[in-house]
Amino acid sequence: MSKNERVDKFKRIMGKYPTGVTIVTTLDANGTPTGLTVNSFTSVSLEPLLILWCLDKRFSSFAAFLKAEKFAVHILSAEQADACWAFAGKEPDRFSKVKWELSVNGLPIISDSLGTLECKTDQQIDAGDHVILLGEVIGLKAEDKEPLLYYSRNIGTIPDHWPAYPRQS
Ligand SMILES: Cc1cc2nc3c(=O)[nH]c(=O)nc-3n(C[C@H](O)[C@H](O)[C@H](O)COP(=O)(O)O)c2cc1C
């Protein structure tokens, strides 16, 4: 199998791995909000509270996140499909597409997310064409909403027949 075939197969397999969707935001050196859609997010540790996500080195505001001491992860709700695509495409002014405000921690916070985690950058780990960003959670906000899901290059919501196989015990 050639390298390209391996990469294609890897993408096909990973594309079938369902995830939630987040938008990660911060302020750049000029104090301008920047952010992107991210599905590589996961929780890592309870003591201390740590999360991670992976940032593509080609992202236009890559330098802003490398310099940032803090960032905010928004776990998107089912009503935020437009925000998901706006923060993943060539939209020049992403923040004009959402309602947002600066938090007391000085982070751009997007409204209507089902969960918001404000984080202090803990570690940055070089990983191939990405950098793994570990954050310590310094602020949390939760709203009672349904999640947005990502699967096979599409977004959607939890199907009506969920849970299909409920736990018996
Ligand atoms: C569902 C979804 C998940 C994504 N996950 C990530 C991710 O985990 N890390 C990342 O760096 N880019 C991810 N992206 C791509 C970035 O959102 C996209 O490359 C970035 O917004 C491009 O911005 P730019 O054109 O300003 O460089 C994802 C895109 C989508 C649609």
The ligand as a Tripos MOL2 file, in Angstrom:
@<TRIPOS>MOLECULE
LIG
   31    33     1     0     0
SMALL
NO_CHARGES

@<TRIPOS>ATOM
      1 C1        -16.1800   18.9630   12.1880 C.3       1 LIG1
      2 C2        -14.8270   19.5940   12.0380 C.ar      1 LIG1
      3 C3        -13.8180   19.2800   12.9320 C.ar      1 LIG1
      4 C4        -12.5570   19.8760   12.8380 C.ar      1 LIG1
      5 N1        -11.5960   19.5520   13.7570 N.ar      1 LIG1
      6 C5        -10.3900   20.1730   13.7270 C.ar      1 LIG1
      7 C6         -9.4120   19.9020   14.7220 C.ar      1 LIG1
      8 O1         -9.6100   19.0970   15.6300 O.2       1 LIG1
      9 N2         -8.2410   20.5940   14.6710 N.ar      1 LIG1
     10 C7         -7.9780   21.5090   13.6780 C.ar      1 LIG1
     11 O2         -6.8960   22.1120   13.6850 O.2       1 LIG1
     12 N3         -8.8870   21.7560   12.6850 N.ar      1 LIG1
     13 C8        -10.0820   21.1240   12.7070 C.ar      1 LIG1
     14 N4        -11.0250   21.3890   11.7400 N.ar      1 LIG1
     15 C9        -10.6780   22.2840   10.6370 C.3       1 LIG1
     16 C10       -10.6430   23.7310   11.0470 C.3       1 LIG1
     17 O3        -11.8720   24.1630   11.6080 O.3       1 LIG1
     18 C11       -10.3240   24.5640    9.7930 C.3       1 LIG1
     19 O4         -9.1590   24.0390    9.1970 O.3       1 LIG1
     20 C12       -10.0240   25.9740   10.0930 C.3       1 LIG1
     21 O5        -11.1890   26.6240   10.5870 O.3       1 LIG1
     22 C13        -9.5450   26.6670    8.8220 C.3       1 LIG1
     23 O6         -9.3160   28.0120    9.1250 O.3       1 LIG1
     24 P1         -8.4020   28.9250    8.1800 P.3       1 LIG1
     25 O7         -8.9690   28.7940    6.7820 O.co2     1 LIG1
     26 O8         -8.5390   30.3080    8.7570 O.co2     1 LIG1
     27 O9         -6.9850   28.4100    8.2740 O.co2     1 LIG1
     28 C14       -12.2920   20.7990   11.7960 C.ar      1 LIG1
     29 C15       -13.3150   21.1240   10.8850 C.ar      1 LIG1
     30 C16       -14.5740   20.5260   11.0040 C.ar      1 LIG1
     31 C17       -15.6580   20.8760   10.0240 C.3       1 LIG1
@<TRIPOS>BOND
     1     1     2 1
     2     2     3 ar
     3     2    30 ar
     4     3     4 ar
     5     4     5 ar
     6     4    28 ar
     7     5     6 ar
     8     6     7 ar
     9     6    13 1
    10     7     8 2
    11     7     9 ar
    12     9    10 ar
    13    10    11 2
    14    10    12 ar
    15    12    13 ar
    16    13    14 ar
    17    14    15 1
    18    14    28 ar
    19    15    16 1
    20    16    17 1
    21    16    18 1
    22    18    19 1
    23    18    20 1
    24    20    21 1
    25    20    22 1
    26    22    23 1
    27    23    24 1
    28    24    25 2
    29    24    26 1
    30    24    27 1
    31    28    29 ar
    32    29    30 ar
    33    30    31 1
@<TRIPOS>SUBSTRUCTURE
     1 LIG1         1 GROUP 0 **** ****
